[in-house]
Amino acid sequence: MKNTYIYEQTHYDGIYPVYIWNFGSGSSDHLIYCNWHKEIELIYIKEGTLCLYIDEKPVTLQKGEIGIVNSNRMHYGHPSPGTFCDVTVVLFDLQQLLSVEKHMNERHLKALAHQELWFPSRIGADMPSCSAAVHILEHISRYWESRPPAYELKIKSLLFDLLFVFSSTEHFFTQEYEWGTPKSLEKKEKLMNLIQFLEIHYSEKLTISQLADAVYMSSDTFYKFITSMTGSSPVAFLNQFRLTRAAELLQNTGASVTEICFQTGFSNVSYFIRCFCNFYGCTPGRYRSPRQES
């Protein structure tokens, strides 16, 4: 089943010290769908080129490089046009690494957790910390996939190793909130308001004009806004939102595919299945099958 990102404020439930996704772009135009969360996200490029957008600012990542998304940054990414991109994404919560004993908290870790310092958005292959960081990320990924006894402890220790590599690199962290301008924060708030509107009305028949009205924009301005913020057209944005709700219903209810199609605002079952396949890489029935087989 294809891994994908959705519109949400976290991918992380706090049970494990880290969450990891390994996936490639395949035929999808997007690799990372628009999202934001409080956890730190590291994106290691194993193959290809990733065009990553953080608060609308582009960051180009090549094979062997690492992108870092700081807390609560809006971001999405797609492979370089016409190419395949293979990535490992590592997500972790800095608060989980802080010791209850205050004197045990290394100053960089506290400053990062309190958002007084920030990670750089890109670790280039020529940077002194890159090769060591890639080596640790590969180890984290292997332990995540094999999950031997007490793997959580090993992964947590590797995260500390990673932070040590970063902390011991001179001038690695920045004290400047790189982007997050008042304008970008205002646009992020508008997108959050739109998502709140969709949470209530996604099952209804919606037009682009209605979505634009929900955030007090003209249709033309709304089209530019959504494209800039998410990398998707308004129709694709709406479909992606509905598909994530469809996936939740497939996993958590016994409703038929046809029922879920109409419950999530689609009016044509064939179109719904085609959109679902494009987004998740499998049919709704196949998406649900692991749950049925368990």
N, C-alpha and C positions, 0 to 999 in steps of 0.2 A: 504494500500500500504506500502511496506517495506521501511523504511528509510535507506539510505546508504550514505557513503562518497565517494567522487570521487577525481580524480587528479586535484587539483586546488589550487590557492593561497588564496582563501577565501571562506567561506560559508556565509559571513555576508555582508549585503548591507547597513548597517548604519542607517536604518530607525528605528529599535527598539533598546532599550538599551541592549537587550540580545536575543540570539536565543537558542532554546532548542530542543533536540531530545530525545525521549524515545523509546528504541527498544531493542529487544533481538536477540540472535544469530540464533535461529531456526536451520535450516539444513546447514547454511552457514559456510564455514571454516573461513571466516573473519567477523569481526564485524565492524571494522574501517578500511577503505581502505586508502592506502598511500595518504597523503596530507600534506600541510603546509599552514600557513596563519599568518598574523600579530596579530590576536586576541588571547587572552588568552582562553584556553580550559580546563574546569574542567570536569572530568569523574567520576561520582559517581557509584559505583558498588552496585546494589540492590540485585542481586543474582549471584552466581557462582564466577568464577575466570577469570580475564582478563589478558592476556599476552600482555602488551603494549610495543612497541618499539619506543624509541625517539632517533633520530640520531643513529639508529642501536643498542642502548643500551637497554637491557631488563629491564622492571619494572613490577613486578608481583603485581597485585591488587586483594585483597580478598573482599568478601562481607562486606559492611560497610565502605570500604576505599575509598579514593578520589585520583585520579591521576591528575596532573596538567601539561599541555603542554605550555611552554613559547612561546613567539613570534617567528615565523619563524623557528620552529623546525619540521623537517621531522618526521612523526609518522604514525604508523599503529598498529592495535591490533586484536587479535583473542582470542576466549575463550579457556580455558584449554582443551586439546584434549578429545573428547567424552563427553563434558559437555555443559550445557546451561548457557548462561551469559546474564543478564538483566542489562542495564545501563541507566543512564540519563546523557546526555552531555549538558553542559552549555557553551556557547561561548559569550564573550563580549570584547569590545574594550575599553582599559583603557583611550584612548584619549577622549572618550565620557564622561567620568566621571570627567575630569579635568575642573575646573571652569575657566571662562574667567578672573576672579579676581585672580591674582597670589597669593595674600596673603591668599586666601581661600584653596589653594592646600596643603594638608597634605604632609609632606616630603616623607613618604613612597610611596604615590601614584605617586608623581612626579618622584621619583627614579625608580619605576617600569616602568612607561610610557617611560622614557628615557633610559631604559635598563641599569641602573646602579645597580639595584637589581634584583633578580630573585626569582620566586616561587620555592619551592622544587618540585620534580617530584612525590612525594608520600606523602599522609597524612595517616599514619597508624591509625588503630582503637584505638591504645593505646596512641596516641598523644593527648595532652590536648585540642587542637582546633578542633578535628575531630567531636565529637558529636554535638557541636554547629554549625559547618559548614554544616553537614548533615541536621540538622534541618532547616537551612536557605535555602539550596538547595531544599529541599522538598517543602517549602513554595513558592519558585520561580517557581518551576514546576507546582504547583497547580494554581497559578495566570496566568501562561502562557497558561495552558489548558482551564481554565474557562473564562479568559479575561473579567472581569467585567469592568465597566466604569473607565477610568483613570488607568488601570492596569499597563501601562508603568511606571507611576510615582512610583507605589508601588514596582515594580520589581527593578527600579533604586535604591530606598531606601534600598531594601534588599541587593543589590550588595554592597552598602556602609556598611551595617551591616556585610556582609561577610568579606570585607576588614578590618573592625575594628577588627573582631575576629582574623584575621591573624596578623594584625599589633600589637595587644596587646599580642601576644604570643611571649615570649622571644626567640630570635635566630631563628625565623621562616623563614625569608628570607635569601638568600645567596648572597654574592657579587661575587661569582665565576660563570663563564659561564661553567656549569658543563661538557658539552660534546663538541659539536661544534669544534672539533679539525681541524687543517688544512686539514687533510686527509678526514674527514667526509664532510667538506665544499666543497672540490674538487669533491667528489662523488655526493653531492647534485647538484652541478653545472652541472655535466655530465647528471644527471637525468633530469634537467630542459632543457638542450640542446636536449635530446631525446624527451621530451614532445613537444618542439617547432618543431622538425622534424615531429612528429606525427600530429600536428595541420595542417600541410601542406599536408601530404601524407597518412593520415589514410584511405581515401577512396580507395586507390590503393591496388593492390595485393602486400603484403609485406612478406618477409621471415625473419626469425630470423637473418640470416646472414646480411641482409640489415640493420636491426636495430643495430646490433653490429657495422657495418661499420660507421653508423651515429655518433657514439661516439668513434670511433677509437679503438675498442676492438676486440679480437678474439671471436668466438662464445662461447667457453667454459668460457672465462673470463666474457663475457656478461651475461651468464646464472647465474653465481655466483653473479655478481653485482646486477642484478635485484632481485634475490631471497633475497639477503641481505638487499637491500634498501626498498623493497616493501612487502616482504613476499609472493610474487606470482611468478609463473613461467613466462618466457617471453611471452608465448602464452596467459596465463590468463591476464597478464598486458595489452597486446595489445587488447584483447577482452573487458576488462573493460573500456579501453579508448574509444573504438568504441561504446560501449553500452551507455556511458554517452552522446555521440554526438547523438546517436539514440533517447535517451530520450528527448533531446532538440528539435529535429525535430518533435517528436510526440506531444510535447506541443505547438510548435510554427508554425507548418505548417500543411497543409492538405494532405500531401503526404501519400500514402498508406503504409502499413507495408512492403509490398514487395519492393516498391520503396526505403524506408528507409533502408531496409536490404542491398540492393546493394549500396546505396549512402554512407553507412558507412563502406564498405569494406568487408562485409560478402558475400559469394558466394552461400549460401544455406539457404533458408528461414526457414526450419525446425530447422536447427542448430542455426540460429539467434534467433528464438523464445525460444528455449530451454535455450540458454545462457542468454537471457533477463529475463526469469522466475527465473533462478538461482540467478541472480544478484539483481533483483528488487522485487522478490517474487510475480510477477503477469505477465500476458501476455502483450505484447505491446498494444493490444486493450483495456485491462482493465486499463492500465496505462494512456491512453489517455482519457478514459471515463469521469472522473470528469470534464475535460475541456469541453467536448461535452455537458454535462448535465447542465453546468452553463449558 
